[in-house]
């Protein structure tokens, strides 16, 4: 059994699920493949009806599910409501756009008939992390099911409970397995898995890529980020901007791939920035019980995460906001700003995934863009300036899958555009139309005009084939 403790009160067990053995994973994948055979030929309108019913069922249970998610992850209740609500909206967005996205493309002209079909793969394995288990699973589940695939999802053992409930609410050819690396390997390496969709860290991504590559299984990899937030020399440190930045840094205790993780400020403005940042944290950052009113940051996910984050609190560091928690009864860490660490310090070069963030000075735009683009992670970035045109010009130089202007806030995301990553981070694209396209493969039917019934005989054999 996998028992999940409450990170805010680690002596409290929130719930448990049965761990799936490799043999059980095998049986579940075979069952999913059998379901796929029928699901793939079910009219798309019927497939979307199941997803619509699932969205309604999740929405009806939103209050209960939000509390469960807060208790198993330590995320504040408002964030949990937002995540599940966004998952419902995304599910409905897929329903609204799937018919157009997956329709055949037909071209019939003097050259002949060409039909481009968008066919499902089969069984999709979805491997998802603990920090946003509902939305990061729904980004895979919804388009994959709409396209006619079956899905087997494996959540992190650190957050299995809420997703387990949601899978039951959706039903259809959607299955779930539970466990750690062994269950993941049994799923990704299964002979009947035809597509893999993974979100998580680089180490897990490499393991998944190796297993999938051994079978030449197509994969979507959404990995981490060490996102820079660059303040140009004309950027004001006004209250609203600083409030947005603090919350973009410490949402989910900094355990978000697209959080602001490196703060770059002109060297001559470092002192002013630190003062403004600390003042903003005093206004908006309250660490405590994630179910309590007014709390904006909860604990980290585990004892190991607490230990790692605490070790980062060194050098010239400043405690931030109001801390109303007990580090001895929950996995709490005091949110921290580290001023001017060495550029090769791990807090700068590696993704912290913790409520500890560095601020570094820079001398020129050329030097800061080089620092921002260093490393293997290129998920997101932000640039802050009083001149939007200047900010956009600077943003074009980021090696990042998405870039915000004058914010680094997740609420700025919409379904109007996909985001992903560059370099070795995030080889897939989720959200919007590109996310829909990940779960179909293109197959073409071609009837050349020269060989249609009644067409004049063609001389010259194969060489006369029109190209």
C-alpha positions in Angstrom: 0.0 0.0 0.0 1.0 3.6 -0.6 0.0 5.8 2.4 0.1 9.5 1.9 0.9 11.8 4.8 -0.2 15.4 5.2 2.9 17.5 4.6 1.4 20.2 7.0 1.0 17.6 9.8 3.1 14.6 8.9 1.7 12.4 11.7 -1.7 12.5 9.8 -2.3 9.9 7.1 -4.6 11.4 4.5 -5.3 8.1 2.7 -3.8 5.2 0.8 -4.0 3.4 -2.5 -2.9 -0.1 -3.5 0.6 -0.2 -5.1 0.5 -1.8 -8.6 3.0 -4.6 -9.1 4.5 -5.1 -12.6 2.1 -8.0 -13.2 -0.8 -5.8 -12.3 0.5 -3.0 -14.6 0.7 -5.6 -17.4 -2.9 -6.7 -16.9 -4.2 -3.1 -16.7 -2.4 -2.2 -20.0 -3.9 -5.2 -21.7 -7.3 -4.2 -20.5 -6.7 -0.6 -21.7 -5.7 -1.9 -25.1 -8.9 -4.0 -25.4 -10.9 -0.9 -24.4 -9.0 1.2 -27.1 -10.2 -1.2 -29.8 -13.8 -0.2 -29.2 -13.2 3.4 -28.1 -11.2 4.3 -31.2 -14.2 3.5 -33.5 -16.7 5.1 -31.2 -18.0 8.3 -32.9 -16.2 11.3 -31.6 -19.4 12.9 -30.4 -19.9 10.0 -28.0 -16.3 10.2 -26.8 -16.8 13.9 -26.1 -20.0 13.2 -24.3 -18.1 11.1 -21.8 -15.6 13.9 -21.3 -18.4 16.4 -20.8 -20.0 14.2 -18.1 -16.6 13.8 -16.5 -16.1 17.6 -16.4 -19.5 18.0 -14.7 -18.7 15.3 -12.2 -15.4 16.9 -11.3 -17.0 20.3 -11.0 -19.7 18.9 -8.7 -17.1 17.4 -6.4 -14.7 20.4 -6.6 -15.0 21.5 -3.0 -14.3 18.0 -1.7 -11.5 17.3 -4.2 -9.8 20.7 -3.4 -9.6 19.8 0.3 -8.2 16.4 -0.5 -5.6 17.9 -2.8 -4.5 20.4 -0.2 -4.2 17.7 2.4 -2.1 15.4 0.3 0.2 18.0 -1.4 0.4 20.9 1.2 -0.8 23.4 -1.5 -3.0 26.1 -0.1 -6.7 25.5 -0.6 -7.2 28.4 -3.0 -4.5 27.1 -5.3 -6.1 23.6 -5.2 -9.5 25.1 -6.2 -7.8 27.0 -9.0 -6.0 23.9 -10.3 -9.0 21.7 -10.4 -11.2 24.4 -11.8 -8.7 25.0 -14.6 -8.6 21.3 -15.3 -12.4 21.4 -15.7 -12.1 24.4 -18.0 -9.4 22.7 -20.1 -11.4 19.5 -20.3 -14.3 21.5 -21.7 -12.0 23.4 -24.1 -10.9 20.1 -25.5 -14.5 19.1 -26.0 -15.2 22.3 -27.8 -12.2 22.0 -30.2 -11.6 18.3 -30.7 -14.0 17.7 -33.6 -12.3 20.4 -35.7 -8.8 19.4 -34.6 -9.3 15.7 -35.4 -11.4 15.9 -38.6 -10.0 14.5 -41.8 -8.4 17.1 -44.1 -9.6 16.4 -47.7 -8.2 17.8 -50.9 -9.9 16.8 -54.1 -8.6 18.6 -57.3 -7.2 18.0 -60.7 -4.3 16.1 -59.2 -6.5 13.6 -57.4 -7.9 12.9 -54.0 -5.8 13.4 -50.9 -7.2 12.6 -47.4 -5.1 13.3 -44.3 -6.4 11.4 -41.4 -5.7 12.0 -37.7 -5.6 8.6 -36.0 -5.1 7.7 -32.4 -2.0 5.8 -31.3 -3.5 3.2 -29.0 -2.6 3.0 -25.3 -1.1 6.3 -24.0 1.0 6.1 -20.8 0.8 9.3 -18.8 3.4 9.8 -16.1 2.6 12.8 -13.9 4.3 14.6 -10.9 3.0 15.5 -7.5 3.1 19.3 -7.6 0.1 19.9 -9.9 -1.2 16.3 -10.3 -4.7 17.2 -11.6 -4.0 19.7 -14.3 -0.8 18.1 -15.5 -2.7 14.8 -15.9 -5.7 16.4 -17.6 -3.4 18.0 -20.2 -2.7 14.4 -21.3 -5.9 12.6 -20.5 -8.4 15.0 -22.2 -6.9 15.2 -25.7 -5.8 11.6 -25.7 -9.3 10.3 -24.9 -10.9 12.8 -27.3 -8.7 11.5 -30.1 -9.7 7.9 -29.5 -6.8 6.6 -27.4 -7.0 4.7 -24.2 -5.0 6.2 -21.3 -3.1 4.6 -18.4 -2.0 7.3 -15.9 0.6 6.8 -13.2 0.6 9.7 -10.7 3.5 10.3 -8.3 3.2 8.2 -5.1 3.4 11.6 -3.3 0.1 12.7 -4.7 -2.1 9.7 -5.8 -5.3 10.3 -4.0 -7.1 13.2 -5.8 -6.2 11.9 -9.2 -7.4 8.4 -8.2 -10.8 9.9 -7.5 -10.9 11.9 -10.7 -10.0 8.9 -12.9 -13.0 7.1 -11.4 -15.2 10.1 -12.1 -14.3 10.2 -15.8 -14.3 6.5 -16.5 -14.3 5.1 -20.0 -11.0 3.8 -21.4 -9.0 5.6 -18.6 -7.1 3.5 -16.2 -4.7 4.2 -13.3 -1.7 2.5 -11.8 0.2 3.4 -8.6 3.7 3.1 -7.6 7.3 4.4 -8.0 10.0 3.7 -10.5 9.1 0.0 -10.9 5.5 0.7 -11.9 6.6 3.5 -14.2 9.1 1.2 -15.9 6.6 -1.5 -16.4 4.1 1.0 -17.9 6.5 2.9 -20.2 8.3 -0.2 -21.4 5.1 -2.2 -22.1 4.8 -3.7 -25.5 1.2 -2.3 -26.0 2.0 1.3 -25.0 2.1 3.3 -28.2 2.7 6.8 -26.8 4.3 8.2 -23.7 3.5 11.5 -22.1 5.7 12.6 -19.2 5.9 15.6 -17.0 8.6 15.7 -14.3 12.2 16.3 -13.5 15.2 15.7 -15.7 16.3 12.5 -14.1 12.8 10.9 -14.5 12.7 12.3 -18.1 15.9 10.6 -19.0 14.7 7.3 -17.6 11.4 7.5 -19.4 13.2 8.5 -22.7 15.6 5.6 -22.4 12.7 3.1 -21.9 10.6 4.6 -24.6 13.5 4.8 -27.0 14.3 1.2 -26.6 10.9 0.4 -28.1 10.9 3.5 -30.4 7.8 4.7 -28.6 6.9 8.4 -29.4 7.1 10.5 -26.3 6.1 13.9 -25.0 8.5 15.2 -22.4 7.6 18.3 -20.4 10.5 18.8 -18.0 11.6 21.4 -15.4 12.6 25.0 -15.6 15.1 27.3 -13.9 13.2 30.4 -15.0 14.9 33.8 -15.0 13.1 37.0 -14.2 15.1 39.9 -15.6 14.4 43.5 -14.5 15.7 46.0 -17.0 17.2 49.3 -15.7 13.9 51.2 -16.3 11.7 48.7 -14.5 9.9 50.2 -11.5 9.8 48.3 -8.2 6.1 49.3 -7.6 4.0 47.4 -5.1 1.8 45.7 -7.7 4.8 44.4 -9.7 6.6 43.1 -6.6 3.4 41.5 -5.2 3.1 39.6 -8.5 6.7 38.5 -8.5 6.6 37.3 -4.9 3.6 35.1 -5.5 5.0 33.9 -8.8 8.1 32.8 -6.9 6.5 31.1 -3.9 3.3 29.6 -5.2 3.2 26.0 -4.2 6.2 26.8 -2.0 8.3 27.4 -5.1 7.7 23.8 -6.2 6.5 24.8 -9.7 8.4 24.2 -12.9 7.4 27.7 -14.2 8.0 29.7 -11.0 10.4 32.6 -11.1 13.6 30.9 -9.9 16.4 33.4 -10.7 16.0 37.1 -10.2 18.3 39.4 -12.2 18.5 43.1 -11.3 21.0 45.9 -12.4 23.8 45.8 -9.9 23.3 49.4 -8.8 19.6 48.7 -8.0 20.1 45.5 -5.9 19.6 47.2 -2.5 16.4 49.0 -3.7 15.1 45.7 -5.2 15.7 43.8 -2.0 13.8 46.4 0.1 10.9 46.3 -2.3 10.8 42.5 -2.5 10.8 42.1 1.3 8.1 44.7 1.6 5.9 42.8 -0.9 6.5 39.6 0.9 5.3 41.2 4.1 2.1 42.1 2.3 1.2 38.9 0.5 3.2 36.0 1.9 1.8 34.1 4.8 3.2 30.6 5.5 1.0 28.2 7.5 -1.7 25.6 7.4 -2.8 25.3 3.8 -6.4 24.9 4.8 -6.4 28.1 6.9 -7.9 31.4 5.7 -5.3 34.0 4.6 -2.4 31.5 4.2 -0.7 31.9 0.8 2.1 29.3 1.2 2.1 25.9 2.8 4.8 23.3 3.4 7.1 21.6 1.0 6.2 18.1 -0.1 8.5 15.9 2.1 11.2 15.6 4.7 13.8 15.4 2.0 12.5 18.5 0.3 12.5 20.3 3.7 16.1 19.3 4.3 17.3 20.3 0.9 15.5 23.7 1.1 16.9 24.5 4.5 20.4 23.8 3.3 20.0 26.6 0.7 19.4 29.2 3.4 23.0 30.4 3.6 25.1 33.4 2.8 23.3 36.8 2.7 19.8 35.6 3.1 16.6 37.2 4.3 13.5 35.6 5.8 10.3 36.7 4.1 6.7 37.3 5.0 4.7 36.0 8.0 5.7 32.6 9.2 2.9 30.9 11.3 4.0 27.3 11.2 5.9 24.6 13.1 8.9 23.0 11.2 8.8 20.2 13.7 5.3 19.0 13.0 5.1 19.8 9.3 7.5 20.1 6.4 7.6 23.9 6.5 10.5 26.1 5.3 10.8 29.8 5.9 10.6 31.5 2.5 14.0 33.1 1.8 15.7 35.6 -0.5 19.4 34.9 -1.0 21.3 38.0 -2.1 24.2 37.8 -4.6 25.3 34.2 -4.3 28.1 33.1 -6.5 27.1 32.5 -10.2 28.2 28.9 -9.9 26.3 28.2 -6.7 23.7 25.4 -7.0 21.0 27.7 -6.0 21.7 29.6 -9.3 22.7 26.8 -11.7 20.1 24.2 -10.6 16.3 24.3 -10.3 15.7 24.9 -6.5 12.1 23.6 -6.4 11.9 25.2 -3.0 10.8 28.4 -1.3 14.4 29.8 -1.6 15.2 32.2 -4.5 18.4 34.1 -5.4 18.7 37.7 -6.6 21.8 38.5 -8.7 23.2 41.7 -10.1 24.2 42.3 -13.7 26.2 44.9 -15.6 24.8 44.9 -19.1 21.9 43.4 -21.1 24.3 41.2 -23.0 25.7 39.7 -19.8 22.2 39.1 -18.3 20.9 37.4 -21.4 23.9 35.1 -21.4 23.3 34.3 -17.7 19.6 33.8 -18.3 20.2 31.4 -21.2 22.8 29.3 -19.4 22.1 25.8 -18.3 20.1 23.0 -19.9 16.6 24.1 -18.8 14.6 26.5 -21.0 11.0 26.4 -20.0 10.1 30.0 -19.2 11.3 33.5 -18.5 10.0 37.0 -17.8 11.3 40.5 -18.5 10.2 43.6 -16.6 10.4 47.1 -18.1 8.5 50.4 -18.2 8.8 50.2 -22.0 6.8 47.3 -23.5 8.5 47.4 -26.9 11.9 47.3 -25.2 10.7 44.3 -23.1 9.4 42.4 -26.1 12.7 43.0 -28.0 14.6 41.6 -25.0 12.2 38.7 -24.6 13.0 37.6 -28.2 16.5 36.8 -27.1 15.4 34.3 -24.4 15.9 30.6 -25.1 12.6 29.8 -23.5 9.4 28.1 -24.5 7.3 31.0 -23.1 8.1 34.5 -21.8 6.0 36.9 -19.8 6.2 40.7 -19.9 5.9 42.5 -16.5 4.6 39.4 -14.8 5.6 35.8 -14.1 2.3 34.7 -12.9 0.6 31.5 -13.8 -2.8 33.3 -14.0 -1.3 35.0 -17.1 -1.5 31.7 -18.9 -4.5 31.1 -21.2 -5.6 28.6 -23.7 -5.0 31.0 -26.6 -1.4 29.7 -27.0 0.6 26.6 -26.2 3.8 26.7 -24.2 6.6 24.3 -24.0 10.4 24.6 -23.7 13.6 24.6 -25.7 17.0 23.0 -25.5 16.7 19.8 -23.4 13.6 21.0 -21.4 10.1 20.2 -22.6 10.3 18.6 -26.0 6.5 18.5 -26.2 3.9 21.3 -26.3 0.9 21.2 -24.0 -2.2 23.4 -23.9 -4.1 24.6 -27.0 -3.9 23.2 -30.5 -0.4 21.8 -30.3 -1.4 19.8 -27.2 -4.3 18.3 -29.2 -2.0 17.3 -32.0 0.3 15.3 -29.7 -2.2 12.5 -29.4 -2.8 11.7 -33.1 -0.7 10.4 -35.9 -1.1 11.5 -39.5 -2.0 8.9 -42.1 -2.6 9.7 -45.7 -4.9 8.2 -48.4 -4.0 9.2 -51.9 -5.9 8.5 -55.1 -3.8 10.2 -58.0 -6.0 11.6 -60.8 -4.0 9.7 -63.4 -5.1 6.3 -62.0 -8.7 7.0 -61.2 -11.3 4.9 -63.0 -12.0 6.2 -66.4 -8.7 8.2 -66.6 -6.7 7.9 -69.9 -4.0 5.2 -69.8 -0.6 6.5 -68.7 2.5 5.8 -70.7 5.9 5.3 -69.4 5.2 3.1 -66.3 6.3 4.3 -62.9 8.3 7.3 -64.3 5.0 8.9 -65.3 3.7 8.9 -61.7 2.8 12.6 -61.0 5.0 14.2 -58.3 
